[in-house]
Amino acid sequence: MKQAVIKTGGKQYIVSNGGKIKIEKIDAQEGSEVIFDNVLLLIDGEKTEIGKPLVDGVKVTGKVLSQDRDKKVIIFKYKPKKRYKVKKGHRQPFTEVEITKIGK
């Protein structure tokens, strides 16, 4: 089974064929194909390739399943005895991708 570590959106993800991941939002239509060039590590059965910093010639291909926003996170700031309180909400946008191919 092939696995890889890719870098996108400032974060690193462990991916394998058929797996689904939620990544930082990228500009791609639902159903389109996405190619990740920043592969840091490739595991192919017993063989492991470590990039310096990237593995040469290896690409991970995925299919965009959806563009959505995550659950709401409440941010509440409060300072005692100062009559200061702020309540904000935030929904982080994300892209859900299904990994279709790992290889050269």
Contacts in CASP RR format, 6 or more apart in sequence:
PFRMAT RR
TARGET T0000
AUTHOR 0000-0000-0000
METHOD contacts of the structure
MODEL  1
MKQAVIKTGGKQYIVSNGGKIKIEKIDAQEGSEVIFDNVLLLIDGEKTEI
GKPLVDGVKVTGKVLSQDRDKKVIIFKYKPKKRYKVKKGHRQPFTEVEIT
KIGK
1 16 0 8 1.000
1 17 0 8 1.000
1 45 0 8 1.000
2 16 0 8 1.000
2 17 0 8 1.000
2 42 0 8 1.000
2 43 0 8 1.000
2 44 0 8 1.000
2 45 0 8 1.000
2 102 0 8 1.000
2 103 0 8 1.000
3 14 0 8 1.000
3 15 0 8 1.000
3 16 0 8 1.000
3 42 0 8 1.000
3 43 0 8 1.000
3 102 0 8 1.000
4 14 0 8 1.000
4 15 0 8 1.000
4 16 0 8 1.000
4 39 0 8 1.000
4 40 0 8 1.000
4 41 0 8 1.000
4 42 0 8 1.000
4 43 0 8 1.000
4 58 0 8 1.000
4 60 0 8 1.000
4 102 0 8 1.000
5 12 0 8 1.000
5 13 0 8 1.000
5 14 0 8 1.000
5 15 0 8 1.000
5 39 0 8 1.000
5 40 0 8 1.000
5 41 0 8 1.000
6 12 0 8 1.000
6 13 0 8 1.000
6 15 0 8 1.000
6 36 0 8 1.000
6 38 0 8 1.000
6 39 0 8 1.000
6 40 0 8 1.000
6 60 0 8 1.000
7 13 0 8 1.000
7 38 0 8 1.000
7 40 0 8 1.000
8 23 0 8 1.000
8 24 0 8 1.000
8 26 0 8 1.000
8 36 0 8 1.000
8 38 0 8 1.000
9 23 0 8 1.000
9 24 0 8 1.000
10 24 0 8 1.000
11 23 0 8 1.000
11 24 0 8 1.000
12 40 0 8 1.000
13 21 0 8 1.000
13 23 0 8 1.000
15 21 0 8 1.000
15 60 0 8 1.000
15 99 0 8 1.000
15 102 0 8 1.000
16 99 0 8 1.000
16 102 0 8 1.000
17 99 0 8 1.000
17 100 0 8 1.000
17 101 0 8 1.000
17 102 0 8 1.000
18 98 0 8 1.000
18 99 0 8 1.000
18 100 0 8 1.000
19 98 0 8 1.000
19 99 0 8 1.000
20 65 0 8 1.000
20 96 0 8 1.000
20 97 0 8 1.000
20 98 0 8 1.000
20 99 0 8 1.000
21 96 0 8 1.000
21 97 0 8 1.000
21 99 0 8 1.000
22 70 0 8 1.000
22 94 0 8 1.000
22 95 0 8 1.000
22 96 0 8 1.000
22 97 0 8 1.000
23 94 0 8 1.000
23 95 0 8 1.000
23 97 0 8 1.000
24 94 0 8 1.000
24 95 0 8 1.000
25 67 0 8 1.000
25 93 0 8 1.000
25 94 0 8 1.000
25 95 0 8 1.000
26 34 0 8 1.000
26 64 0 8 1.000
26 95 0 8 1.000
28 34 0 8 1.000
28 64 0 8 1.000
28 67 0 8 1.000
28 95 0 8 1.000
29 64 0 8 1.000
30 64 0 8 1.000
30 65 0 8 1.000
30 66 0 8 1.000
30 67 0 8 1.000
31 63 0 8 1.000
31 64 0 8 1.000
31 65 0 8 1.000
32 63 0 8 1.000
32 64 0 8 1.000
33 61 0 8 1.000
33 62 0 8 1.000
33 63 0 8 1.000
33 64 0 8 1.000
33 100 0 8 1.000
34 61 0 8 1.000
34 62 0 8 1.000
34 63 0 8 1.000
34 64 0 8 1.000
34 97 0 8 1.000
35 59 0 8 1.000
35 60 0 8 1.000
35 61 0 8 1.000
35 62 0 8 1.000
36 59 0 8 1.000
36 60 0 8 1.000
36 61 0 8 1.000
36 62 0 8 1.000
37 54 0 8 1.000
37 59 0 8 1.000
38 54 0 8 1.000
39 51 0 8 1.000
39 54 0 8 1.000
39 55 0 8 1.000
39 58 0 8 1.000
39 59 0 8 1.000
39 60 0 8 1.000
40 50 0 8 1.000
40 51 0 8 1.000
40 53 0 8 1.000
40 54 0 8 1.000
40 55 0 8 1.000
41 48 0 8 1.000
41 49 0 8 1.000
41 50 0 8 1.000
41 51 0 8 1.000
41 55 0 8 1.000
42 48 0 8 1.000
42 49 0 8 1.000
42 55 0 8 1.000
42 58 0 8 1.000
42 102 0 8 1.000
42 103 0 8 1.000
43 49 0 8 1.000
49 55 0 8 1.000
49 58 0 8 1.000
57 104 0 8 1.000
58 102 0 8 1.000
58 103 0 8 1.000
58 104 0 8 1.000
59 103 0 8 1.000
59 104 0 8 1.000
60 99 0 8 1.000
60 101 0 8 1.000
60 102 0 8 1.000
60 103 0 8 1.000
61 99 0 8 1.000
61 100 0 8 1.000
61 101 0 8 1.000
61 102 0 8 1.000
62 97 0 8 1.000
62 98 0 8 1.000
62 99 0 8 1.000
62 100 0 8 1.000
62 101 0 8 1.000
63 97 0 8 1.000
63 98 0 8 1.000
63 100 0 8 1.000
64 95 0 8 1.000
64 96 0 8 1.000
64 97 0 8 1.000
65 96 0 8 1.000
65 97 0 8 1.000
65 98 0 8 1.000
66 95 0 8 1.000
66 96 0 8 1.000
67 93 0 8 1.000
67 94 0 8 1.000
67 95 0 8 1.000
67 96 0 8 1.000
68 93 0 8 1.000
68 94 0 8 1.000
68 96 0 8 1.000
69 91 0 8 1.000
69 92 0 8 1.000
69 93 0 8 1.000
69 94 0 8 1.000
70 91 0 8 1.000
70 92 0 8 1.000
70 93 0 8 1.000
70 94 0 8 1.000
71 91 0 8 1.000
72 89 0 8 1.000
72 90 0 8 1.000
72 91 0 8 1.000
73 89 0 8 1.000
73 90 0 8 1.000
73 91 0 8 1.000
73 92 0 8 1.000
74 87 0 8 1.000
74 88 0 8 1.000
74 89 0 8 1.000
75 86 0 8 1.000
75 87 0 8 1.000
75 88 0 8 1.000
75 89 0 8 1.000
75 90 0 8 1.000
76 85 0 8 1.000
76 86 0 8 1.000
76 87 0 8 1.000
76 88 0 8 1.000
77 84 0 8 1.000
77 85 0 8 1.000
77 86 0 8 1.000
78 84 0 8 1.000
78 85 0 8 1.000
78 86 0 8 1.000
79 85 0 8 1.000
END
